[in-house]
Amino acid sequence: MAEGRAINFKQLIYFRKALETGNMSGAAKELHVAQTALGIQIRNLEEELGVALLERHSRGVRATPSGELLRLHAEEILAKVDEAKRAVRTMAAGRNSTVRLGVTPSIVRLVGDEIVTQLGDMLPGTNLHLIEDFSFVLMRQLQQGELNCALTFALDIDSRFSRRALLEEDLFFFAAKTEGGEEGPITFREVISHELALTGTQDVVTRTLGAICERLGMTLNVAYEVQSIRAVKNLVSKGAAAAVMPWGAAEGEITKGEFVARRIISPAVVRTLAFVAPQDRALTGIGPDFDAFIDAIADRLCSAEGPITRKLA
């Protein structure tokens, strides 16, 4: 390897994009390069390392074991480069900085406007950008350096990041409101007896329900698996399924009297909101005052009407 070509950032970027898209043509299109040029860069990378990194099949490409290991290192390397660029640009621009904060849809629905306006006054000289998505997507964006930090319910946090638990939130059972329909608490066993619409196997809610079912020797009845909160709510509105969601995800439908929200008991279904940021916070533009800002968001969430939350010490 000492006599070979050095690995460069372009090769890592091309390699990562090929795995993200699952095929060479899609990666080339997103990178705005010729497919042949993309292929040459990845072949050069394989020759330099002396191993096959991609397995080619009829539908595209996937990582070999060696390729999967390189992907993990590539994401870390490219994220560090992006962080370094942002840190240098922030220093060059003076005190003004931009922080990209990832938040979940339920947080945006409950206190999104307040985060941007009133709470934004706590951080003079900081431009706050909110990026809304599911917790597992936010973690992926953090790993790729697309976010500085996130408020997330994600269960899996790798060693590159610190995690500070902020509050616990009870999840609710939602169904279309009908005349004479049941209200009040509902047991977990009753919840899983319904046909449920859930947001995919990677989502925290689905994984939490699955873990409780496994612990209790029960079976989770997923009738519809969709990747959209709106699609889940449409199914609930039509009476095609029930759902388990945070209060904030369906606050509008509850206020309008379209949904009935029932607290789940025996056992309760709970998720934990945490603030996640890189261990090396000096490279992210996040100063000590940002922790007070995050605590203020947690306070607002705890005081918001409806959801049952408990702030953690």
C-alpha positions as protocol buffer text, in pm:
chain_id: "A"
residue {
  index: 1
  type: MET
  ca { x: 0 y: 0 z: 0 }
}
residue {
  index: 2
  type: ALA
  ca { x: 291 y: 236 z: 62 }
}
residue {
  index: 3
  type: GLU
  ca { x: 369 y: 230 z: -311 }
}
residue {
  index: 4
  type: GLY
  ca { x: 7 y: 260 z: -427 }
}
residue {
  index: 5
  type: ARG
  ca { x: -222 y: 551 z: -482 }
}
residue {
  index: 6
  type: ALA
  ca { x: -342 y: 730 z: -169 }
}
residue {
  index: 7
  type: ILE
  ca { x: -709 y: 695 z: -78 }
}
residue {
  index: 8
  type: ASN
  ca { x: -883 y: 1026 z: -142 }
}
residue {
  index: 9
  type: PHE
  ca { x: -1206 y: 1185 z: -25 }
}
residue {
  index: 10
  type: LYS
  ca { x: -1366 y: 1157 z: -367 }
}
residue {
  index: 11
  type: GLN
  ca { x: -1329 y: 779 z: -359 }
}
residue {
  index: 12
  type: LEU
  ca { x: -1490 y: 760 z: -15 }
}
residue {
  index: 13
  type: ILE
  ca { x: -1775 y: 988 z: -121 }
}
residue {
  index: 14
  type: TYR
  ca { x: -1841 y: 785 z: -437 }
}
residue {
  index: 15
  type: PHE
  ca { x: -1821 y: 458 z: -247 }
}
residue {
  index: 16
  type: ARG
  ca { x: -2064 y: 575 z: 21 }
}
residue {
  index: 17
  type: LYS
  ca { x: -2310 y: 707 z: -236 }
}
residue {
  index: 18
  type: ALA
  ca { x: -2306 y: 375 z: -424 }
}
residue {
  index: 19
  type: LEU
  ca { x: -2410 y: 197 z: -106 }
}
residue {
  index: 20
  type: GLU
  ca { x: -2671 y: 460 z: -18 }
}
residue {
  index: 21
  type: THR
  ca { x: -2844 y: 428 z: -354 }
}
residue {
  index: 22
  type: GLY
  ca { x: -2780 y: 56 z: -399 }
}
residue {
  index: 23
  type: ASN
  ca { x: -2675 y: 91 z: -762 }
}
residue {
  index: 24
  type: MET
  ca { x: -2405 y: 260 z: -965 }
}
residue {
  index: 25
  type: SER
  ca { x: -2631 y: 446 z: -1206 }
}
residue {
  index: 26
  type: GLY
  ca { x: -2833 y: 604 z: -925 }
}
residue {
  index: 27
  type: ALA
  ca { x: -2516 y: 707 z: -742 }
}
residue {
  index: 28
  type: ALA
  ca { x: -2367 y: 861 z: -1057 }
}
residue {
  index: 29
  type: LYS
  ca { x: -2687 y: 1056 z: -1119 }
}
residue {
  index: 30
  type: GLU
  ca { x: -2696 y: 1199 z: -765 }
}
residue {
  index: 31
  type: LEU
  ca { x: -2327 y: 1287 z: -780 }
}
residue {
  index: 32
  type: HIS
  ca { x: -2361 y: 1441 z: -1130 }
}
residue {
  index: 33
  type: VAL
  ca { x: -2076 y: 1232 z: -1270 }
}
residue {
  index: 34
  type: ALA
  ca { x: -2049 y: 972 z: -1546 }
}
residue {
  index: 35
  type: GLN
  ca { x: -2111 y: 616 z: -1433 }
}
residue {
  index: 36
  type: THR
  ca { x: -1777 y: 509 z: -1583 }
}
residue {
  index: 37
  type: ALA
  ca { x: -1593 y: 770 z: -1376 }
}
residue {
  index: 38
  type: LEU
  ca { x: -1771 y: 650 z: -1064 }
}
residue {
  index: 39
  type: GLY
  ca { x: -1678 y: 290 z: -1141 }
}
residue {
  index: 40
  type: ILE
  ca { x: -1313 y: 378 z: -1199 }
}
residue {
  index: 41
  type: GLN
  ca { x: -1285 y: 557 z: -865 }
}
residue {
  index: 42
  type: ILE
  ca { x: -1432 y: 263 z: -675 }
}
residue {
  index: 43
  type: ARG
  ca { x: -1217 y: 9 z: -863 }
}
residue {
  index: 44
  type: ASN
  ca { x: -908 y: 218 z: -780 }
}
residue {
  index: 45
  type: LEU
  ca { x: -1013 y: 212 z: -417 }
}
residue {
  index: 46
  type: GLU
  ca { x: -1052 y: -167 z: -424 }
}
residue {
  index: 47
  type: GLU
  ca { x: -712 y: -206 z: -591 }
}
residue {
  index: 48
  type: GLU
  ca { x: -548 y: 19 z: -333 }
}
residue {
  index: 49
  type: LEU
  ca { x: -692 y: -182 z: -44 }
}
residue {
  index: 50
  type: GLY
  ca { x: -649 y: -517 z: -216 }
}
residue {
  index: 51
  type: VAL
  ca { x: -1004 y: -635 z: -137 }
}
residue {
  index: 52
  type: ALA
  ca { x: -1344 y: -636 z: -303 }
}
residue {
  index: 53
  type: LEU
  ca { x: -1565 y: -371 z: -148 }
}
residue {
  index: 54
  type: LEU
  ca { x: -1884 y: -419 z: -349 }
}
residue {
  index: 55
  type: GLU
  ca { x: -2079 y: -722 z: -459 }
}
residue {
  index: 56
  type: ARG
  ca { x: -2249 y: -666 z: -795 }
}
residue {
  index: 57
  type: HIS
  ca { x: -2588 y: -833 z: -850 }
}
residue {
  index: 58
  type: SER
  ca { x: -2879 y: -800 z: -1092 }
}
residue {
  index: 59
  type: ARG
  ca { x: -3045 y: -520 z: -892 }
}
residue {
  index: 60
  type: GLY
  ca { x: -2734 y: -318 z: -813 }
}
residue {
  index: 61
  type: VAL
  ca { x: -2458 y: -339 z: -552 }
}
residue {
  index: 62
  type: ARG
  ca { x: -2416 y: -417 z: -185 }
}
residue {
  index: 63
  type: ALA
  ca { x: -2119 y: -406 z: 53 }
}
residue {
  index: 64
  type: THR
  ca { x: -1893 y: -700 z: 114 }
}
residue {
  index: 65
  type: PRO
  ca { x: -1785 y: -750 z: 480 }
}
residue {
  index: 66
  type: SER
  ca { x: -1473 y: -547 z: 401 }
}
residue {
  index: 67
  type: GLY
  ca { x: -1688 y: -286 z: 229 }
}
residue {
  index: 68
  type: GLU
  ca { x: -1917 y: -255 z: 531 }
}
residue {
  index: 69
  type: LEU
  ca { x: -1615 y: -195 z: 754 }
}
residue {
  index: 70
  type: LEU
  ca { x: -1486 y: 72 z: 518 }
}
residue {
  index: 71
  type: ARG
  ca { x: -1830 y: 235 z: 504 }
}
residue {
  index: 72
  type: LEU
  ca { x: -1826 y: 286 z: 882 }
}
residue {
  index: 73
  type: HIS
  ca { x: -1482 y: 445 z: 868 }
}
residue {
  index: 74
  type: ALA
  ca { x: -1573 y: 652 z: 562 }
}
residue {
  index: 75
  type: GLU
  ca { x: -1876 y: 802 z: 736 }
}
residue {
  index: 76
  type: GLU
  ca { x: -1663 y: 896 z: 1035 }
}
residue {
  index: 77
  type: ILE
  ca { x: -1385 y: 1044 z: 821 }
}
residue {
  index: 78
  type: LEU
  ca { x: -1619 y: 1248 z: 602 }
}
residue {
  index: 79
  type: ALA
  ca { x: -1816 y: 1369 z: 902 }
}
residue {
  index: 80
  type: LYS
  ca { x: -1495 y: 1490 z: 1068 }
}
residue {
  index: 81
  type: VAL
  ca { x: -1392 y: 1674 z: 751 }
}
residue {
  index: 82
  type: ASP
  ca { x: -1731 y: 1847 z: 735 }
}
residue {
  index: 83
  type: GLU
  ca { x: -1707 y: 1941 z: 1104 }
}
residue {
  index: 84
  type: ALA
  ca { x: -1361 y: 2087 z: 1051 }
}
residue {
  index: 85
  type: LYS
  ca { x: -1483 y: 2295 z: 757 }
}
residue {
  index: 86
  type: ARG
  ca { x: -1774 y: 2430 z: 961 }
}
residue {
  index: 87
  type: ALA
  ca { x: -1551 y: 2512 z: 1259 }
}
residue {
  index: 88
  type: VAL
  ca { x: -1298 y: 2703 z: 1046 }
}
residue {
  index: 89
  type: ARG
  ca { x: -1571 y: 2892 z: 860 }
}
residue {
  index: 90
  type: THR
  ca { x: -1741 y: 2981 z: 1188 }
}
residue {
  index: 91
  type: MET
  ca { x: -1416 y: 3118 z: 1330 }
}
residue {
  index: 92
  type: ALA
  ca { x: -1350 y: 3315 z: 1012 }
}
residue {
  index: 93
  type: ALA
  ca { x: -1699 y: 3465 z: 1024 }
}
residue {
  index: 94
  type: GLY
  ca { x: -1668 y: 3579 z: 1385 }
}
residue {
  index: 95
  type: ARG
  ca { x: -1916 y: 3474 z: 1654 }
}
residue {
  index: 96
  type: ASN
  ca { x: -2209 y: 3411 z: 1422 }
}
residue {
  index: 97
  type: SER
  ca { x: -2260 y: 3039 z: 1366 }
}
residue {
  index: 98
  type: THR
  ca { x: -2522 y: 2804 z: 1228 }
}
residue {
  index: 99
  type: VAL
  ca { x: -2644 y: 2506 z: 1428 }
}
residue {
  index: 100
  type: ARG
  ca { x: -2847 y: 2238 z: 1251 }
}
residue {
  index: 101
  type: LEU
  ca { x: -3065 y: 2077 z: 1518 }
}
residue {
  index: 102
  type: GLY
  ca { x: -3255 y: 1760 z: 1433 }
}
residue {
  index: 103
  type: VAL
  ca { x: -3600 y: 1722 z: 1592 }
}
residue {
  index: 104
  type: THR
  ca { x: -3879 y: 1468 z: 1563 }
}
residue {
  index: 105
  type: PRO
  ca { x: -4220 y: 1550 z: 1407 }
}
residue {
  index: 106
  type: SER
  ca { x: -4402 y: 1542 z: 1743 }
}
residue {
  index: 107
  type: ILE
  ca { x: -4162 y: 1800 z: 1891 }
}
residue {
  index: 108
  type: VAL
  ca { x: -4214 y: 2032 z: 1594 }
}
residue {
  index: 109
  type: ARG
  ca { x: -4592 y: 2006 z: 1631 }
}
residue {
  index: 110
  type: LEU
  ca { x: -4579 y: 2091 z: 2001 }
}
residue {
  index: 111
  type: VAL
  ca { x: -4312 y: 2363 z: 2030 }
}
residue {
  index: 112
  type: GLY
  ca { x: -4153 y: 2408 z: 1688 }
}
residue {
  index: 113
  type: ASP
  ca { x: -4238 y: 2777 z: 1645 }
}
residue {
  index: 114
  type: GLU
  ca { x: -4127 y: 2858 z: 1998 }
}
residue {
  index: 115
  type: ILE
  ca { x: -3790 y: 2692 z: 1940 }
}
residue {
  index: 116
  type: VAL
  ca { x: -3720 y: 2913 z: 1641 }
}
residue {
  index: 117
  type: THR
  ca { x: -3849 y: 3241 z: 1787 }
}
residue {
  index: 118
  type: GLN
  ca { x: -3867 y: 3285 z: 2164 }
}
residue {
  index: 119
  type: LEU
  ca { x: -3605 y: 3030 z: 2260 }
}
residue {
  index: 120
  type: GLY
  ca { x: -3383 y: 3141 z: 1972 }
}
residue {
  index: 121
  type: ASP
  ca { x: -3330 y: 3465 z: 2164 }
}
residue {
  index: 122
  type: MET
  ca { x: -3129 y: 3263 z: 2417 }
}
residue {
  index: 123
  type: LEU
  ca { x: -2859 y: 3207 z: 2155 }
}
residue {
  index: 124
  type: PRO
  ca { x: -2752 y: 3548 z: 2019 }
}
residue {
  index: 125
  type: GLY
  ca { x: -2519 y: 3513 z: 1726 }
}
residue {
  index: 126
  type: THR
  ca { x: -2645 y: 3164 z: 1644 }
}
residue {
  index: 127
  type: ASN
  ca { x: -2854 y: 3083 z: 1337 }
}
residue {
  index: 128
  type: LEU
  ca { x: -3075 y: 2789 z: 1431 }
}
residue {
  index: 129
  type: HIS
  ca { x: -3191 y: 2552 z: 1157 }
}
residue {
  index: 130
  type: LEU
  ca { x: -3445 y: 2284 z: 1250 }
}
residue {
  index: 131
  type: ILE
  ca { x: -3445 y: 1959 z: 1053 }
}
residue {
  index: 132
  type: GLU
  ca { x: -3752 y: 1740 z: 1111 }
}
residue {
  index: 133
  type: ASP
  ca { x: -3749 y: 1362 z: 1067 }
}
residue {
  index: 134
  type: PHE
  ca { x: -3786 y: 1027 z: 1242 }
}
residue {
  index: 135
  type: SER
  ca { x: -3537 y: 953 z: 1521 }
}
residue {
  index: 136
  type: PHE
  ca { x: -3352 y: 681 z: 1328 }
}
residue {
  index: 137
  type: VAL
  ca { x: -3314 y: 914 z: 1027 }
}
residue {
  index: 138
  type: LEU
  ca { x: -3179 y: 1192 z: 1249 }
}
residue {
  index: 139
  type: MET
  ca { x: -2915 y: 954 z: 1385 }
}
residue {
  index: 140
  type: ARG
  ca { x: -2812 y: 864 z: 1030 }
}
residue {
  index: 141
  type: GLN
  ca { x: -2782 y: 1234 z: 945 }
}
residue {
  index: 142
  type: LEU
  ca { x: -2573 y: 1293 z: 1257 }
}
residue {
  index: 143
  type: GLN
  ca { x: -2339 y: 1010 z: 1160 }
}
residue {
  index: 144
  type: GLN
  ca { x: -2299 y: 1158 z: 812 }
}
residue {
  index: 145
  type: GLY
  ca { x: -2225 y: 1506 z: 948 }
}
residue {
  index: 146
  type: GLU
  ca { x: -2546 y: 1660 z: 812 }
}
residue {
  index: 147
  type: LEU
  ca { x: -2658 y: 1769 z: 1162 }
}
residue {
  index: 148
  type: ASN
  ca { x: -2469 y: 1928 z: 1451 }
}
residue {
  index: 149
  type: CYS
  ca { x: -2691 y: 1769 z: 1716 }
}
residue {
  index: 150
  type: ALA
  ca { x: -3039 y: 1623 z: 1764 }
}
residue {
  index: 151
  type: LEU
  ca { x: -3329 y: 1581 z: 2002 }
}
residue {
  index: 152
  type: THR
  ca { x: -3405 y: 1218 z: 1938 }
}
residue {
  index: 153
  type: PHE
  ca { x: -3574 y: 912 z: 2084 }
}
residue {
  index: 154
  type: ALA
  ca { x: -3325 y: 681 z: 1908 }
}
residue {
  index: 155
  type: LEU
  ca { x: -3233 y: 365 z: 2095 }
}
residue {
  index: 156
  type: ASP
  ca { x: -2890 y: 304 z: 1941 }
}
residue {
  index: 157
  type: ILE
  ca { x: -2620 y: 567 z: 1995 }
}
residue {
  index: 158
  type: ASP
  ca { x: -2267 y: 484 z: 1883 }
}
residue {
  index: 159
  type: SER
  ca { x: -1954 y: 578 z: 2077 }
}
residue {
  index: 160
  type: ARG
  ca { x: -1881 y: 888 z: 1868 }
}
residue {
  index: 161
  type: PHE
  ca { x: -2174 y: 1067 z: 2030 }
}
residue {
  index: 162
  type: SER
  ca { x: -2277 y: 1172 z: 2379 }
}
residue {
  index: 163
  type: ARG
  ca { x: -2635 y: 1116 z: 2497 }
}
residue {
  index: 164
  type: ARG
  ca { x: -2807 y: 1320 z: 2768 }
}
residue {
  index: 165
  type: ALA
  ca { x: -3151 y: 1191 z: 2864 }
}
residue {
  index: 166
  type: LEU
  ca { x: -3400 y: 1476 z: 2912 }
}
residue {
  index: 167
  type: LEU
  ca { x: -3748 y: 1336 z: 2968 }
}
residue {
  index: 168
  type: GLU
  ca { x: -3973 y: 1032 z: 2945 }
}
residue {
  index: 169
  type: GLU
  ca { x: -4289 y: 1042 z: 2737 }
}
residue {
  index: 170
  type: ASP
  ca { x: -4589 y: 809 z: 2752 }
}
residue {
  index: 171
  type: LEU
  ca { x: -4720 y: 690 z: 2416 }
}
residue {
  index: 172
  type: PHE
  ca { x: -5092 y: 664 z: 2346 }
}
residue {
  index: 173
  type: PHE
  ca { x: -5331 y: 435 z: 2164 }
}
residue {
  index: 174
  type: PHE
  ca { x: -5522 y: 625 z: 1892 }
}
residue {
  index: 175
  type: ALA
  ca { x: -5841 y: 524 z: 1716 }
}
residue {
  index: 176
  type: ALA
  ca { x: -6107 y: 707 z: 1514 }
}
residue {
  index: 177
  type: LYS
  ca { x: -6362 y: 863 z: 1748 }
}
residue {
  index: 178
  type: THR
  ca { x: -6701 y: 696 z: 1713 }
}
residue {
  index: 179
  type: GLU
  ca { x: -7027 y: 733 z: 1899 }
}
residue {
  index: 180
  type: GLY
  ca { x: -7028 y: 501 z: 2194 }
}
residue {
  index: 181
  type: GLY
  ca { x: -6663 y: 412 z: 2143 }
}
residue {
  index: 182
  type: GLU
  ca { x: -6448 y: 322 z: 2443 }
}
residue {
  index: 183
  type: GLU
  ca { x: -6232 y: 585 z: 2608 }
}
residue {
  index: 184
  type: GLY
  ca { x: -6003 y: 592 z: 2911 }
}
residue {
  index: 185
  type: PRO
  ca { x: -5695 y: 374 z: 2975 }
}
residue {
  index: 186
  type: ILE
  ca { x: -5633 y: 63 z: 2767 }
}
residue {
  index: 187
  type: THR
  ca { x: -5410 y: -233 z: 2857 }
}
residue {
  index: 188
  type: PHE
  ca { x: -5114 y: -327 z: 2644 }
}
residue {
  index: 189
  type: ARG
  ca { x: -5273 y: -665 z: 2571 }
}
residue {
  index: 190
  type: GLU
  ca { x: -5584 y: -488 z: 2438 }
}
residue {
  index: 191
  type: VAL
  ca { x: -5368 y: -258 z: 2225 }
}
residue {
  index: 192
  type: ILE
  ca { x: -5196 y: -541 z: 2039 }
}
residue {
  index: 193
  type: SER
  ca { x: -5527 y: -718 z: 1980 }
}
residue {
  index: 194
  type: HIS
  ca { x: -5615 y: -438 z: 1736 }
}
residue {
  index: 195
  type: GLU
  ca { x: -5494 y: -413 z: 1379 }
}
residue {
  index: 196
  type: LEU
  ca { x: -5225 y: -146 z: 1400 }
}
residue {
  index: 197
  type: ALA
  ca { x: -5073 y: 97 z: 1150 }
}
residue {
  index: 198
  type: LEU
  ca { x: -4708 y: 164 z: 1241 }
}
residue {
  index: 199
  type: THR
  ca { x: -4420 y: 354 z: 1084 }
}
residue {
  index: 200
  type: GLY
  ca { x: -4176 y: 77 z: 995 }
}
residue {
  index: 201
  type: THR
  ca { x: -3945 y: -161 z: 1178 }
}
residue {
  index: 202
  type: GLN
  ca { x: -3668 y: 97 z: 1232 }
}
residue {
  index: 203
  type: ASP
  ca { x: -3894 y: 346 z: 1409 }
}
residue {
  index: 204
  type: VAL
  ca { x: -3857 y: 377 z: 1787 }
}
residue {
  index: 205
  type: VAL
  ca { x: -4229 y: 322 z: 1853 }
}
residue {
  index: 206
  type: THR
  ca { x: -4238 y: -2 z: 1657 }
}
residue {
  index: 207
  type: ARG
  ca { x: -3917 y: -128 z: 1816 }
}
residue {
  index: 208
  type: THR
  ca { x: -4043 y: -40 z: 2165 }
}
residue {
  index: 209
  type: LEU
  ca { x: -4371 y: -225 z: 2107 }
}
residue {
  index: 210
  type: GLY
  ca { x: -4181 y: -522 z: 1968 }
}
residue {
  index: 211
  type: ALA
  ca { x: -3949 y: -534 z: 2270 }
}
residue {
  index: 212
  type: ILE
  ca { x: -4242 y: -535 z: 2513 }
}
residue {
  index: 213
  type: CYS
  ca { x: -4414 y: -809 z: 2313 }
}
residue {
  index: 214
  type: GLU
  ca { x: -4099 y: -1019 z: 2318 }
}
residue {
  index: 215
  type: ARG
  ca { x: -4059 y: -969 z: 2693 }
}
residue {
  index: 216
  type: LEU
  ca { x: -4420 y: -1069 z: 2761 }
}
residue {
  index: 217
  type: GLY
  ca { x: -4441 y: -1349 z: 2506 }
}
residue {
  index: 218
  type: MET
  ca { x: -4699 y: -1168 z: 2292 }
}
residue {
  index: 219
  type: THR
  ca { x: -4730 y: -1107 z: 1918 }
}
residue {
  index: 220
  type: LEU
  ca { x: -4743 y: -761 z: 1763 }
}
residue {
  index: 221
  type: ASN
  ca { x: -5023 y: -733 z: 1508 }
}
residue {
  index: 222
  type: VAL
  ca { x: -4901 y: -492 z: 1237 }
}
residue {
  index: 223
  type: ALA
  ca { x: -5167 y: -458 z: 969 }
}
residue {
  index: 224
  type: TYR
  ca { x: -5007 y: -161 z: 787 }
}
residue {
  index: 225
  type: GLU
  ca { x: -4641 y: -58 z: 778 }
}
residue {
  index: 226
  type: VAL
  ca { x: -4588 y: 288 z: 629 }
}
residue {
  index: 227
  type: GLN
  ca { x: -4309 y: 546 z: 645 }
}
residue {
  index: 228
  type: SER
  ca { x: -4528 y: 848 z: 710 }
}
residue {
  index: 229
  type: ILE
  ca { x: -4710 y: 978 z: 1018 }
}
residue {
  index: 230
  type: ARG
  ca { x: -4966 y: 1135 z: 783 }
}
residue {
  index: 231
  type: ALA
  ca { x: -5035 y: 798 z: 620 }
}
residue {
  index: 232
  type: VAL
  ca { x: -5078 y: 636 z: 963 }
}
residue {
  index: 233
  type: LYS
  ca { x: -5326 y: 905 z: 1065 }
}
residue {
  index: 234
  type: ASN
  ca { x: -5519 y: 866 z: 739 }
}
residue {
  index: 235
  type: LEU
  ca { x: -5563 y: 496 z: 811 }
}
residue {
  index: 236
  type: VAL
  ca { x: -5681 y: 575 z: 1164 }
}
residue {
  index: 237
  type: SER
  ca { x: -5926 y: 840 z: 1035 }
}
residue {
  index: 238
  type: LYS
  ca { x: -6080 y: 587 z: 795 }
}
residue {
  index: 239
  type: GLY
  ca { x: -6119 y: 334 z: 1073 }
}
residue {
  index: 240
  type: ALA
  ca { x: -5894 y: 90 z: 888 }
}
residue {
  index: 241
  type: ALA
  ca { x: -5653 y: 59 z: 1181 }
}
residue {
  index: 242
  type: ALA
  ca { x: -5553 y: 194 z: 1518 }
}
residue {
  index: 243
  type: ALA
  ca { x: -5209 y: 332 z: 1604 }
}
residue {
  index: 244
  type: VAL
  ca { x: -4964 y: 390 z: 1885 }
}
residue {
  index: 245
  type: MET
  ca { x: -4807 y: 735 z: 1867 }
}
residue {
  index: 246
  type: PRO
  ca { x: -4692 y: 1027 z: 2081 }
}
residue {
  index: 247
  type: TRP
  ca { x: -4960 y: 1280 z: 2172 }
}
residue {
  index: 248
  type: GLY
  ca { x: -4793 y: 1554 z: 1972 }
}
residue {
  index: 249
  type: ALA
  ca { x: -4816 y: 1357 z: 1648 }
}
residue {
  index: 250
  type: ALA
  ca { x: -5198 y: 1374 z: 1653 }
}
residue {
  index: 251
  type: GLU
  ca { x: -5265 y: 1686 z: 1860 }
}
residue {
  index: 252
  type: GLY
  ca { x: -5467 y: 1848 z: 1581 }
}
residue {
  index: 253
  type: GLU
  ca { x: -5694 y: 1545 z: 1532 }
}
residue {
  index: 254
  type: ILE
  ca { x: -5748 y: 1519 z: 1909 }
}
residue {
  index: 255
  type: THR
  ca { x: -5841 y: 1888 z: 1935 }
}
residue {
  index: 256
  type: LYS
  ca { x: -6089 y: 1851 z: 1647 }
}
residue {
  index: 257
  type: GLY
  ca { x: -6249 y: 1547 z: 1811 }
}
residue {
  index: 258
  type: GLU
  ca { x: -6152 y: 1314 z: 1526 }
}
residue {
  index: 259
  type: PHE
  ca { x: -5934 y: 1080 z: 1733 }
}
residue {
  index: 260
  type: VAL
  ca { x: -5971 y: 930 z: 2077 }
}
residue {
  index: 261
  type: ALA
  ca { x: -5641 y: 905 z: 2265 }
}
residue {
  index: 262
  type: ARG
  ca { x: -5615 y: 637 z: 2533 }
}
residue {
  index: 263
  type: ARG
  ca { x: -5326 y: 602 z: 2776 }
}
residue {
  index: 264
  type: ILE
  ca { x: -5165 y: 257 z: 2762 }
}
residue {
  index: 265
  type: ILE
  ca { x: -5125 y: 68 z: 3090 }
}
residue {
  index: 266
  type: SER
  ca { x: -5009 y: -273 z: 3216 }
}
residue {
  index: 267
  type: PRO
  ca { x: -4744 y: -197 z: 3103 }
}
residue {
  index: 268
  type: ALA
  ca { x: -4714 y: 162 z: 2986 }
}
residue {
  index: 269
  type: VAL
  ca { x: -4532 y: 227 z: 2659 }
}
residue {
  index: 270
  type: VAL
  ca { x: -4263 y: 488 z: 2723 }
}
residue {
  index: 271
  type: ARG
  ca { x: -3986 y: 643 z: 2517 }
}
residue {
  index: 272
  type: THR
  ca { x: -3696 y: 864 z: 2631 }
}
residue {
  index: 273
  type: LEU
  ca { x: -3602 y: 1192 z: 2466 }
}
residue {
  index: 274
  type: ALA
  ca { x: -3229 y: 1262 z: 2465 }
}
residue {
  index: 275
  type: PHE
  ca { x: -2998 y: 1532 z: 2338 }
}
residue {
  index: 276
  type: VAL
  ca { x: -2734 y: 1370 z: 2119 }
}
residue {
  index: 277
  type: ALA
  ca { x: -2420 y: 1548 z: 1997 }
}
residue {
  index: 278
  type: PRO
  ca { x: -2069 y: 1449 z: 1890 }
}
residue {
  index: 279
  type: GLN
  ca { x: -1829 y: 1374 z: 2175 }
}
residue {
  index: 280
  type: ASP
  ca { x: -1597 y: 1644 z: 2038 }
}
residue {
  index: 281
  type: ARG
  ca { x: -1837 y: 1935 z: 2065 }
}
residue {
  index: 282
  type: ALA
  ca { x: -1567 y: 2194 z: 1992 }
}
residue {
  index: 283
  type: LEU
  ca { x: -1596 y: 2109 z: 1622 }
}
residue {
  index: 284
  type: THR
  ca { x: -1975 y: 2153 z: 1606 }
}
residue {
  index: 285
  type: GLY
  ca { x: -2023 y: 2518 z: 1701 }
}
residue {
  index: 286
  type: ILE
  ca { x: -2220 y: 2413 z: 2011 }
}
residue {
  index: 287
  type: GLY
  ca { x: -2116 y: 2611 z: 2318 }
}
residue {
  index: 288
  type: PRO
  ca { x: -2204 y: 2571 z: 2688 }
}
residue {
  index: 289
  type: ASP
  ca { x: -2508 y: 2799 z: 2650 }
}
residue {
  index: 290
  type: PHE
  ca { x: -2662 y: 2546 z: 2413 }
}
residue {
  index: 291
  type: ASP
  ca { x: -2727 y: 2305 z: 2704 }
}
residue {
  index: 292
  type: ALA
  ca { x: -2944 y: 2568 z: 2874 }
}
residue {
  index: 293
  type: PHE
  ca { x: -3129 y: 2614 z: 2546 }
}
residue {
  index: 294
  type: ILE
  ca { x: -3194 y: 2238 z: 2523 }
}
residue {
  index: 295
  type: ASP
  ca { x: -3316 y: 2228 z: 2885 }
}
residue {
  index: 296
  type: ALA
  ca { x: -3558 y: 2510 z: 2803 }
}
residue {
  index: 297
  type: ILE
  ca { x: -3699 y: 2304 z: 2516 }
}
residue {
  index: 298
  type: ALA
  ca { x: -3749 y: 2009 z: 2753 }
}
residue {
  index: 299
  type: ASP
  ca { x: -3931 y: 2239 z: 2997 }
}
residue {
  index: 300
  type: ARG
  ca { x: -4163 y: 2358 z: 2719 }
}
residue {
  index: 301
  type: LEU
  ca { x: -4238 y: 2001 z: 2616 }
}
residue {
  index: 302
  type: CYS
  ca { x: -4319 y: 1903 z: 2974 }
}
residue {
  index: 303
  type: SER
  ca { x: -4555 y: 2200 z: 3012 }
}
residue {
  index: 304
  type: ALA
  ca { x: -4727 y: 2150 z: 2673 }
}
residue {
  index: 305
  type: GLU
  ca { x: -5093 y: 2059 z: 2699 }
}
residue {
  index: 306
  type: GLY
  ca { x: -5176 y: 1692 z: 2657 }
}
residue {
  index: 307
  type: PRO
  ca { x: -4868 y: 1470 z: 2658 }
}
residue {
  index: 308
  type: ILE
  ca { x: -4771 y: 1296 z: 2979 }
}
residue {
  index: 309
  type: THR
  ca { x: -4399 y: 1356 z: 3029 }
}
residue {
  index: 310
  type: ARG
  ca { x: -4158 y: 1338 z: 3318 }
}
residue {
  index: 311
  type: LYS
  ca { x: -3839 y: 1543 z: 3314 }
}
residue {
  index: 312
  type: LEU
  ca { x: -3532 y: 1343 z: 3412 }
}
residue {
  index: 313
  type: ALA
  ca { x: -3273 y: 1477 z: 3653 }
}
